Amino acid sequence: MPLKMDSIRSSQITKAIQHISESVFVGLCRKVGTSQLVAMRRDAVDISEMVINQQKTSDEISRMVSGSHREGLRLTGSDIDIMFWKHDRRVIWDLSQSQYYNTHRQTLILCDCSDSPPGFTLLYLLSPSVNRKIQIVCVRMNNGYYVSSSKHRHIVLSELSLPYNPTPHKYRQTLLSESFPFNITPHGPCANGTYGSLEFDLALCYVSDFWPPSASPWIDRCHSWPQSHVVDDIVKNGCHFVAIGHKLGNHEDHEWRISFSLAEQKLVYVMNHCQFLTYALLKLFLTEIINNGVGEDDKLLCSYHMKTAAFWGIQQNAIPQWCPQNLLACFWVCFKLILKWVYEGVCPNFFIPGNNMFLSKIHGVKQQQLFRRLSELYEKGLAFLLRSPSIRSCILDVLYNPRNSICTDDHTLISEYEFDRDLFEETLPHYTIQGQLDIQSCIIRLHTIEQMIGSPLLTQYQVIMLQNMTASVLHSTAFVLHMETYTSDNKLSYRADKMSCHMLKLAAKSGCITEMLYIAMYYYKTLRYKEALSIIEITKVKLAQPYVMYAYNVYREIYTEAVGGQSWSTKMRQALAMDIILCNRIHYISELIPEQQSSLQRQMSVLFIPPFVLLYMLEILCYRHVDTMRAQTSLDELQTLVHYDQGRLIPLYLRDISWQILGICQQVTGNLQAALYSYQQSLRQSPNNKIQTATEMRIQSLSMDSLN
């Protein structure tokens, strides 16, 4: 009888844990994303990277976004890692592999792992006379030239930190497509920077088209996961090398770490959603429990350790089924694995187990202290997850309402509005023309996108993203064309103007509502004030609709009633407003050139403006030539908006440019005292657009005028 009772209790406990697991699964879907949302995020990054890389020629730079952002995670602290490499440099593992390359065009580098710890290597330059640029980062060792990781880091950091140059270095030019300011600091093998709350790492690396021999045993280990076709794809794509040596190696300053970032990305992509959420739960466990309140020097475990535990946990097949009911059991398997590693002081790299990732950091007293902390959590059981703010509510909901049924279906977890909001945030990136600005480069970009739009392999999310990219490239090209031809003969200028107008109208048909404002800017620039005002009036009516989503402020019920069930393309054209993005190397209207130049000098490639602020600015500037009374009315409306908006039409991160534009409009209409106040207010805002130099210049100009 007691045995039967114990069996019943055990069954009840199992069912309760499965019920809580389902609740945590649902909570993580809402916090991290459903499988559909995660797939959409990955598609967005994939297609953006594909477009940018296809525009490169064989001797230029390719780039790859990696890390949490690429994997589809959007947790607090999820960073963006960008690896980039030159096409004309290739690493080989054996001299026989040199037959696959044209040594006159490509510099070959040979791996020398003979005196390095597992997972690290020296890079031997095979033909030092071919590439002088590589020579400067080499050191002489063993009667040969080796590429030094420390010298490489120093050169890359100095190039990325260069002051403004109208023709930027290729590395910076490639990275500018991300629209980030470059406040660069050294960080491991990378350059680290921040933009607001977003953190990103940049690493110039080397690439090998071949799989490392030391990782060959991994291929034979993949019996159940991943599948053989995934293994083949991973091996076929080789690996990378990042500029960091092993702290306990013989050549720390010159060694390179073998990076499996591309392989890891492919592994995360083939996880089922429960496996992916287990990985996300491990990251939350790290940030909200293990590292919560711990100083930076005492954070011994990192996100990469969590990812490694997830990989090993899945491959070892300790859980027969990775599903919502088993989510907590899956997490527990990975947690016990981490506990074992800390006890032994060995965290085996997933691809090269001989590379102990704890070796230089988790040992001695610190190892003992960490093990003690983890052991205390282990003794508490899964109840320690109540310490995580992100998970606590999910567990308590079930404990307080044990009989509530839980639905884990994707389509019931988030509303149509919530999905659309995330879709537009992810698939409509700030894509602008970068690098060389001429008609030829614009045509190449348009041709690249045109070819991709016709691909039958595109997902529905990628189609939306390409549609927005098309609009962005079209309106940028229209202004570039005008810049190149406005001083030409009348016939050529007339034809160019016709083409620019046509491209701007096509962009408005492809993109969101605020694409119309690029037409208005062009008309103002070309002195067609009445035509510009006509476009502004149409745009104002469209933006006034209560279902229009801007900065994700909208009445959900009205949005769903107005455009619910319609295609995403229709929703984008009728119900979406976005920030106006001005490429700082294109002159749109003369009144904003000082702001663009200031922003560009501070390493910002684009200027962001709230659409409502630009609309009023254009209306004021046009009415000055048509109806001065109406110009004053528009100025009053802009002033009311900037002074009293509570973040609905002017996001907090765009307050600097909004006060600046108000000051410009006040200055051109003769209200110099009000303009001075607005410029001073602009300086007090968060300097996200980096326009302080322009603001100070305008204040100085006003002071000079008042003296005169």
Order of alpha helices (4+ residues) and beta strands (2+ residues): alpha-alpha-beta-alpha-beta-beta-beta-beta-alpha-beta-beta-alpha-alpha-beta-beta-beta-beta-alpha-alpha-beta-beta-alpha-alpha-alpha-alpha-alpha-alpha-alpha-alpha-alpha-alpha-alpha-alpha-alpha-alpha-alpha-beta-alpha-beta-alpha-alpha-alpha-alpha-alpha
